[in-house]
Amino acid sequence: MSWIAKFILKILGWKISNELPEDKKYMLIVAPHTSNWDFPLGVLVKFAEKLKLNYLGKGALFDSPFGWLFRALGGIPVYRKKKLNMVDQMVEQFNQREEMILAMSPEGTRSYLAHWKSGFYHIAHKAGVPIAMATLDFGTKTVKTGGAFMPTGDIQADMQIIRDFYAGVQGKIPEKQAPIQVKS
């Protein structure tokens, strides 16, 4: 499957620069998330790089006839209407597993937002796992991964590391990119 994914990415003109950590557990934030094309591109990268990762997805996807596929690809459903503490649930998942790479889009949606959601940061900090980053740069057709760091608990200071990593990255629909900031 890896060579097929690499072949498809090459035909589409995409390059991968992979510098992910060797850690068995970490949070992988993927941005910008501006299009439905982000998911299939991410799946191709997952297979091309042989990554065993999990991701959070809208609960309705898992209730559809294709729910089995989303689960098989490592998906964990999120039901937004239920009053569940997602941060604590994901921390528990990290605590229960020997290996877990959790991929999340900090924007949480393909629509424009004035800020990123901070759940990814709180999960990583409470679980004691590093945050690694991945870009989907449609401007250069490059997927870049790396930039791992341990969250310090000072979210505003740590967001500068994240802003530096994503500087100049262009999503498929640039006007939908959220500023790289969290609510104060």
CORHU-V538598 format. One record per pair of residues at least 12 apart in sequence whose C-alpha atoms are under 7 Angstrom apart, sorted by the first residue. I is the first residue (numbers start at 0). J is the second residue. If there is no record, write none. Layout:
BEGIN
[[I:J] [I:J]]
END
This chain:
BEGIN
[[0:46] [1:46] [1:47] [1:48] [1:49] [2:47] [4:43] [4:46] [4:47] [5:47] [12:140] [13:140] [13:141] [14:140] [14:141] [14:142] [15:141] [15:142] [15:143] [16:142] [16:143] [16:144] [17:143] [17:144] [17:145] [18:144] [18:145] [19:131] [19:144] [19:145] [20:147] [23:98] [23:99] [24:98] [24:99] [24:100] [24:128] [25:99] [25:100] [25:101] [25:128] [25:129] [25:130] [25:131] [26:100] [26:101] [26:102] [26:123] [26:128] [26:129] [26:130] [26:131] [27:100] [27:101] [27:102] [27:103] [27:130] [27:131] [27:132] [27:133] [28:102] [28:103] [28:104] [28:105] [28:131] [28:132] [28:133] [29:102] [29:103] [29:104] [29:132] [29:133] [29:134] [30:104] [30:133] [30:134] [30:135] [31:134] [31:135] [31:170] [31:176] [32:104] [32:106] [32:108] [32:109] [32:170] [33:109] [33:110] [33:170] [33:171] [33:172] [33:175] [33:176] [34:109] [34:171] [34:172] [51:100] [52:73] [52:99] [52:100] [52:101] [52:102] [53:73] [53:74] [53:75] [53:100] [53:101] [53:102] [54:73] [54:74] [54:75] [54:101] [54:102] [54:103] [55:74] [55:75] [55:76] [55:77] [55:103] [56:74] [56:75] [56:76] [56:77] [57:76] [57:77] [57:78] [58:76] [58:77] [58:78] [61:76] [86:118] [86:121] [86:122] [89:122] [90:122] [90:125] [90:126] [93:126] [103:119] [105:117] [105:119] [106:177] [110:175] [111:175] [111:176] [111:177] [112:177] [113:177] [113:178] [114:177] [114:178] [114:179] [114:180] [114:181] [114:182] [115:177] [115:179] [115:180] [115:181] [116:181] [117:181] [124:150] [124:152] [128:149] [129:147] [129:148] [129:149] [129:150] [130:147] [130:148] [130:149] [130:150] [131:145] [131:146] [131:147] [131:148] [132:144] [132:145] [132:146] [132:147] [133:145] [134:165] [135:170] [136:168] [136:169] [136:170] [137:169] [137:170] [137:171] [138:169] [146:164] [158:180] [162:179]]
END
